[in-house]
Amino acid sequence: MAVFDFSIHARDGAARTGTLKTPRGDIRTPAFMPVGTAGTVKAVYMDQVKQTGSDIILGNTYHLMLRPGAERVKRLGGLHAFSKWSGPILTDSGGFQVWSLSQLRKMDADGVMFRSHIDGSEHRLTPARSVEIQADLLGADISMQLDECTDFPCTHVDAEASMKLSLDWGARSLEAFGERANQTLFGIVQGSNYPDLREESAKAVAAQGFGGIALGGLAVGEGHDQMCATIDMTVPHLPDVYPRYVMGVGKPIDLVEAVARGIDMFDCVLPTRAGRHGQAWTWDGPINLKNARFAEDLNPLDETVDCPASQDYSRAYLHHLIRSGEYLGSMVLSWHNIAFFQVLMQRMRSAIAEGTFEVLRADLSERWANTKSKPRTKDAS
């Protein structure tokens, strides 16, 4: 297995900026990965995604294995050629979607049997099958080990059992991955919000020999403060040489606070999901273009963001498109939101390099204080 070169160029406190080198291009860190659920970043052309400054995108194993089918993607040239994205691609293992979307799932020590949320067809996902889909069929540059997603909140007993199963599946994922010259595999730390389990999992995953380490079990309803606490209890037990990835996070304030704690990589559907619902992110927080106060607002979304979507369309026009149900509204807002997230990442990289990250963090924390995710119980709507 290749272990991609990861160089840290500068630090400011625990925050760090660097470069993860892959055969398909460099990834500047901290990095935000737009989510290409089904081989597309929703409502945005791939060349637009590239123009926003995105170095890497994420592909969803679960969705692609069900439709159009991973074997078909392979026959059609792999996910890069199929989706017209030439840069690096990271794929998730499919475990989160099996946990959250499947109509029926049955877990055992070797894997999970589940029914598709699309047509009810039955499928089995094991560590080896997940690796096969990601690395061999889709052709991902970075694959993720299969892990078990745990409900939040959960008991210490359940969290420990899930964490140990994920460690076993990590070892099986590594065995299936084998030796590859141009691809790598990331491991995943579990343990819910229990410090002893997070420490045990972090040390064990680090010892297994992955090319990077992700913090799993976040973005599952724990809220902003618990997310930060979980990162705090995990990062000190991770080797400095690995890129660190928090999966499924998140809102801009989540990204800032995670970077402050030493995280390097992120993904989230938020930019495009918000765009499809009429929401644009700005330096003063999100704005809802459905609101009548934008009906005659000729200002652009944000002149400071170097993107046509941000500069060339008035808020009044976008209000009209969204209220009229025109597809173009969702497209422009999604494009802008991805660009905004990438400008945020660039500002953080520059601030870390200049030693001014804490100034930026304080400013953005004040601006976005009311956007922090609130905790919810697992049965909340």
C-alpha positions as CSV (number, residue, x, y, z in Angstrom):
1,M,0.0,0.0,0.0
2,A,1.3,3.4,-0.9
3,V,1.6,5.9,1.9
4,F,1.2,9.3,0.3
5,D,3.8,11.9,1.3
6,F,2.3,14.4,3.8
7,S,4.3,17.5,4.6
8,I,3.4,20.0,7.3
9,H,4.5,23.5,6.2
10,A,3.4,25.6,9.2
11,R,1.7,25.4,12.5
12,D,-0.2,27.9,14.7
13,G,-1.0,26.3,18.0
14,A,-2.5,22.9,17.1
15,A,-3.7,24.1,13.7
16,R,-1.4,23.1,10.8
17,T,-1.2,23.6,7.1
18,G,0.5,21.2,4.6
19,T,0.3,19.2,1.4
20,L,-0.8,15.6,0.9
21,K,0.8,14.5,-2.4
22,T,-1.1,12.0,-4.6
23,P,-0.4,10.6,-8.0
24,R,-3.3,12.6,-9.3
25,G,-2.3,15.9,-7.7
26,D,-1.5,17.7,-4.5
27,I,-4.1,18.3,-1.8
28,R,-3.6,21.5,0.2
29,T,-4.5,21.1,3.8
30,P,-6.7,21.9,5.6
31,A,-8.8,20.6,2.8
32,F,-12.6,20.5,2.2
33,M,-13.9,17.8,-0.1
34,P,-17.2,18.5,-1.9
35,V,-19.3,15.3,-1.9
36,G,-20.0,13.6,-5.2
37,T,-22.7,11.3,-3.9
38,A,-23.5,9.4,-7.1
39,G,-20.6,10.4,-9.3
40,T,-21.6,14.1,-9.3
41,V,-21.4,17.0,-7.0
42,K,-25.1,17.9,-7.0
43,A,-26.1,20.8,-9.3
44,V,-22.5,21.8,-10.2
45,Y,-20.3,20.9,-13.2
46,M,-17.0,19.3,-12.4
47,D,-15.0,22.1,-14.0
48,Q,-16.8,24.5,-11.8
49,V,-15.9,22.4,-8.7
50,K,-12.3,22.6,-9.9
51,Q,-12.5,26.3,-10.4
52,T,-13.6,26.9,-6.8
53,G,-10.2,25.6,-5.7
54,S,-11.2,22.1,-4.7
55,D,-8.3,19.7,-4.9
56,I,-10.2,16.5,-4.1
57,I,-13.8,15.3,-4.1
58,L,-15.5,12.4,-2.3
59,G,-17.5,9.6,-3.8
60,N,-20.1,7.5,-2.0
61,T,-19.5,3.7,-2.2
62,Y,-23.0,2.8,-1.1
63,H,-24.8,4.9,-3.7
64,L,-22.5,3.9,-6.6
65,M,-22.6,0.2,-5.8
66,L,-26.4,0.3,-6.0
67,R,-26.7,2.5,-9.0
68,P,-25.3,2.3,-11.6
69,G,-23.3,-0.6,-10.0
70,A,-19.5,-0.6,-9.2
71,E,-18.8,-3.2,-11.8
72,R,-20.4,-1.0,-14.4
73,V,-18.4,2.0,-13.4
74,K,-15.3,-0.2,-13.7
75,R,-16.3,-1.2,-17.3
76,L,-16.9,2.4,-18.1
77,G,-13.4,3.4,-17.2
78,G,-13.5,4.0,-13.4
79,L,-15.0,6.8,-11.4
80,H,-12.5,9.5,-12.6
81,A,-13.3,8.9,-16.3
82,F,-17.0,8.3,-15.6
83,S,-17.5,11.5,-13.7
84,K,-14.9,13.7,-15.7
85,W,-12.9,14.5,-12.5
86,S,-9.2,14.1,-13.1
87,G,-8.0,15.0,-9.6
88,P,-7.8,12.8,-6.5
89,I,-11.0,11.1,-5.2
90,L,-11.6,9.7,-1.7
91,T,-14.4,7.2,-1.3
92,D,-16.2,6.4,1.9
93,S,-16.6,2.7,2.8
94,G,-20.4,2.6,2.6
95,G,-20.8,1.8,6.3
96,F,-22.5,5.1,7.2
97,Q,-25.1,4.9,4.5
98,V,-25.8,1.3,5.4
99,W,-26.4,2.5,8.9
100,S,-28.5,5.5,8.0
101,L,-30.3,4.6,4.8
102,S,-30.8,0.9,4.4
103,Q,-34.3,-0.5,5.0
104,L,-33.0,-3.6,6.7
105,R,-29.5,-4.5,8.0
106,K,-28.1,-7.4,9.9
107,M,-24.6,-7.1,11.4
108,D,-22.3,-10.0,12.1
109,A,-18.6,-10.4,12.8
110,D,-17.7,-10.6,9.1
111,G,-19.8,-7.8,7.7
112,V,-23.4,-6.5,7.2
113,M,-26.3,-7.7,5.1
114,F,-28.7,-4.9,4.0
115,R,-31.5,-4.1,1.7
116,S,-31.2,-1.2,-0.8
117,H,-33.3,1.9,0.0
118,I,-33.9,2.1,-3.7
119,D,-35.5,-1.2,-4.6
120,G,-35.2,-3.5,-1.6
121,S,-32.6,-5.7,-3.2
122,E,-30.3,-7.6,-0.8
123,H,-26.6,-6.9,-0.6
124,R,-23.7,-7.9,1.6
125,L,-20.8,-5.6,2.5
126,T,-17.6,-6.9,4.1
127,P,-14.3,-5.2,4.7
128,A,-12.9,-7.0,1.6
129,R,-15.9,-6.2,-0.6
130,S,-15.8,-2.6,0.4
131,V,-12.1,-2.4,-0.5
132,E,-12.8,-4.1,-3.8
133,I,-15.5,-1.7,-4.7
134,Q,-13.5,1.4,-3.7
135,A,-10.0,0.6,-4.9
136,D,-10.5,-2.0,-7.7
137,L,-13.8,-1.0,-9.3
138,L,-14.2,2.7,-8.6
139,G,-10.5,3.4,-8.7
140,A,-10.4,5.7,-5.6
141,D,-7.1,7.3,-4.8
142,I,-7.9,7.1,-1.1
143,S,-10.2,4.4,0.2
144,M,-11.7,4.1,3.7
145,Q,-11.7,1.0,5.9
146,L,-15.2,-0.5,6.6
147,D,-16.3,0.4,10.1
148,E,-19.4,0.1,12.2
149,C,-21.3,3.3,12.7
150,T,-22.6,3.5,16.2
151,D,-25.7,5.3,17.4
152,F,-25.3,8.5,19.4
153,P,-25.8,8.5,22.3
154,C,-24.9,4.9,23.2
155,T,-23.7,3.0,26.3
156,H,-20.0,2.4,27.0
157,V,-20.6,-1.3,26.5
158,D,-22.1,-0.8,23.0
159,A,-19.4,1.8,22.0
160,E,-16.6,-0.6,23.1
161,A,-18.1,-3.5,21.2
162,S,-18.5,-1.4,18.1
163,M,-15.0,0.1,18.4
164,K,-13.4,-3.4,18.7
165,L,-15.4,-4.7,15.7
166,S,-14.2,-1.7,13.7
167,L,-10.6,-2.4,14.7
168,D,-11.0,-6.0,13.4
169,W,-12.6,-4.8,10.2
170,G,-9.7,-2.3,9.8
171,A,-7.2,-5.2,9.9
172,R,-9.3,-7.1,7.4
173,S,-9.5,-4.0,5.2
174,L,-5.7,-3.7,5.2
175,E,-5.3,-7.3,4.3
176,A,-7.7,-7.0,1.4
177,F,-6.1,-3.8,0.2
178,G,-2.6,-5.4,0.0
179,E,0.3,-3.7,-1.8
180,R,-0.7,-0.9,-4.2
181,A,1.7,1.6,-5.8
182,N,-0.7,4.5,-6.4
183,Q,-3.6,4.1,-3.9
184,T,-3.8,4.3,-0.1
185,L,-6.2,3.3,2.7
186,F,-7.3,5.3,5.7
187,G,-8.3,3.8,9.1
188,I,-11.1,5.1,11.3
189,V,-11.1,5.8,15.0
190,Q,-14.3,5.0,16.9
191,G,-15.3,5.0,20.6
192,S,-18.3,7.4,20.7
193,N,-17.7,10.2,23.3
194,Y,-15.8,8.0,25.8
195,P,-12.2,9.2,26.3
196,D,-10.8,5.8,27.3
197,L,-12.3,4.2,24.1
198,R,-11.1,7.0,21.9
199,E,-7.6,6.7,23.3
200,E,-7.6,2.9,22.8
201,S,-9.0,3.1,19.3
202,A,-6.6,5.9,18.2
203,K,-3.5,4.1,19.4
204,A,-4.6,0.8,17.9
205,V,-5.6,2.3,14.5
206,A,-2.3,4.2,14.3
207,A,-0.4,1.0,15.0
208,Q,-2.2,-0.8,12.1
209,G,-0.3,1.1,9.4
210,F,-2.8,3.0,7.4
211,G,-2.0,6.0,5.1
212,G,-4.2,8.3,7.1
213,I,-6.6,8.3,10.0
214,A,-10.2,9.5,10.2
215,L,-12.3,10.3,13.3
216,G,-15.5,8.4,12.9
217,G,-18.7,8.7,15.0
218,L,-19.1,12.4,14.4
219,A,-21.8,14.4,12.5
220,V,-24.3,11.9,13.9
221,G,-26.3,14.4,16.1
222,E,-23.8,15.0,18.9
223,G,-23.7,18.8,18.4
224,H,-20.9,21.2,18.0
225,D,-19.6,21.2,21.6
226,Q,-19.5,17.4,21.8
227,M,-17.8,17.2,18.4
228,C,-15.0,19.5,19.7
229,A,-14.7,17.5,22.9
230,T,-14.4,14.3,21.0
231,I,-11.6,15.7,18.8
232,D,-9.9,17.0,21.9
233,M,-9.9,13.5,23.4
234,T,-8.6,11.8,20.2
235,V,-6.0,14.0,18.5
236,P,-3.4,13.8,21.3
237,H,-3.2,10.0,20.7
238,L,-2.6,10.3,16.9
239,P,0.8,10.4,15.4
240,D,1.8,13.7,13.9
241,V,2.8,12.2,10.5
242,Y,-0.7,11.1,9.4
243,P,-3.3,13.3,7.7
244,R,-6.3,13.6,10.0
245,Y,-9.8,13.5,8.6
246,V,-13.1,14.2,10.3
247,M,-15.9,12.7,8.2
248,G,-19.2,14.4,7.5
249,V,-18.3,17.8,9.1
250,G,-19.7,20.3,8.6
251,K,-20.8,23.9,9.1
252,P,-18.1,26.6,8.7
253,I,-17.7,27.1,12.4
254,D,-17.2,23.3,12.8
255,L,-14.4,23.5,10.2
256,V,-12.7,26.4,12.0
257,E,-12.8,24.7,15.4
258,A,-11.7,21.4,14.1
259,V,-8.7,23.0,12.3
260,A,-7.9,24.7,15.6
261,R,-7.6,21.2,17.1
262,G,-5.3,19.8,14.4
263,I,-7.7,18.3,11.8
264,D,-6.6,18.4,8.1
265,M,-9.4,17.0,6.0
266,F,-13.2,17.4,5.8
267,D,-16.2,16.5,3.7
268,C,-19.9,17.4,4.0
269,V,-23.0,17.7,1.8
270,L,-23.9,21.0,3.4
271,P,-22.8,23.4,0.6
272,T,-24.9,21.8,-2.1
273,R,-27.7,20.7,0.1
274,A,-28.1,24.3,1.4
275,G,-27.9,25.6,-2.1
276,R,-30.7,23.4,-3.3
277,H,-32.8,24.8,-0.4
278,G,-32.2,28.4,-1.2
279,Q,-29.4,29.1,1.4
280,A,-26.2,30.8,0.7
281,W,-23.2,31.0,3.2
282,T,-21.6,34.3,3.8
283,W,-19.0,35.8,6.2
284,D,-22.0,37.0,8.3
285,G,-23.6,33.6,8.4
286,P,-26.2,31.9,6.1
287,I,-28.8,33.8,4.3
288,N,-32.1,32.4,3.0
289,L,-32.8,33.7,-0.5
290,K,-36.4,32.7,-0.3
291,N,-36.9,35.6,2.1
292,A,-38.9,38.6,0.7
293,R,-36.3,41.1,1.9
294,F,-34.1,40.0,-1.1
295,A,-36.8,40.6,-3.7
296,E,-35.2,43.9,-4.9
297,D,-31.7,43.4,-3.5
298,L,-29.3,44.1,-6.4
299,N,-26.2,43.2,-4.4
300,P,-24.2,40.0,-5.4
301,L,-23.9,37.1,-3.0
302,D,-20.4,38.0,-2.0
303,E,-18.0,40.2,-4.0
304,T,-15.0,38.9,-1.9
305,V,-15.4,35.4,-3.2
306,D,-13.7,35.0,-6.6
307,C,-16.4,33.0,-8.3
308,P,-19.0,34.0,-11.0
309,A,-21.8,32.6,-8.9
310,S,-20.7,34.8,-6.0
311,Q,-20.2,38.0,-8.0
312,D,-22.3,38.0,-11.2
313,Y,-25.9,37.3,-10.0
314,S,-28.0,39.7,-7.9
315,R,-29.7,38.5,-4.8
316,A,-33.0,39.7,-6.3
317,Y,-32.5,37.5,-9.3
318,L,-31.6,34.5,-7.2
319,H,-34.6,35.2,-5.0
320,H,-36.8,35.1,-8.1
321,L,-35.2,31.8,-9.3
322,I,-35.6,30.1,-5.9
323,R,-39.1,31.3,-5.4
324,S,-40.0,30.2,-8.9
325,G,-38.5,26.7,-8.5
326,E,-36.0,27.3,-11.4
327,Y,-33.1,24.9,-11.4
328,L,-30.6,27.6,-12.1
329,G,-31.1,29.0,-8.6
330,S,-30.0,25.8,-7.0
331,M,-27.0,25.6,-9.4
332,V,-25.8,29.1,-8.7
333,L,-26.2,28.8,-4.9
334,S,-24.5,25.4,-4.8
335,W,-21.6,26.7,-6.9
336,H,-21.2,29.8,-4.6
337,N,-21.4,27.7,-1.4
338,I,-18.6,25.4,-2.6
339,A,-16.5,28.4,-3.6
340,F,-17.2,30.0,-0.2
341,F,-16.1,26.9,1.7
342,Q,-12.9,26.8,-0.4
343,V,-12.1,30.4,0.3
344,L,-12.6,29.7,4.0
345,M,-10.1,26.9,3.7
346,Q,-7.6,29.1,1.9
347,R,-8.0,31.8,4.5
348,M,-7.3,29.3,7.2
349,R,-4.2,28.0,5.4
350,S,-2.9,31.5,4.9
351,A,-3.6,32.5,8.5
352,I,-1.8,29.4,9.9
353,A,1.2,30.2,7.6
354,E,1.3,33.8,8.8
355,G,0.8,33.0,12.5
356,T,-2.6,34.8,12.6
357,F,-5.0,31.8,12.9
358,E,-6.2,32.7,16.3
359,V,-7.2,36.2,15.1
360,L,-9.2,34.7,12.2
361,R,-10.7,32.1,14.5
362,A,-11.9,34.7,17.0
363,D,-13.4,36.8,14.3
364,L,-15.3,34.0,12.7
365,S,-16.4,32.5,16.0
366,E,-18.0,35.8,16.8
367,R,-19.7,36.1,13.4
368,W,-21.0,32.5,13.4
369,A,-21.7,31.9,17.1
370,N,-25.4,31.3,16.5
371,T,-24.7,28.7,13.7
372,K,-23.3,26.0,15.9
373,S,-25.0,22.6,15.6
374,K,-27.2,21.7,18.5
375,P,-27.2,18.1,20.0
376,R,-30.2,15.9,19.4
377,T,-31.3,12.5,20.5
378,K,-31.1,9.7,18.0
379,D,-35.0,9.5,17.7
380,A,-35.4,13.2,17.1
381,S,-36.6,14.4,13.7
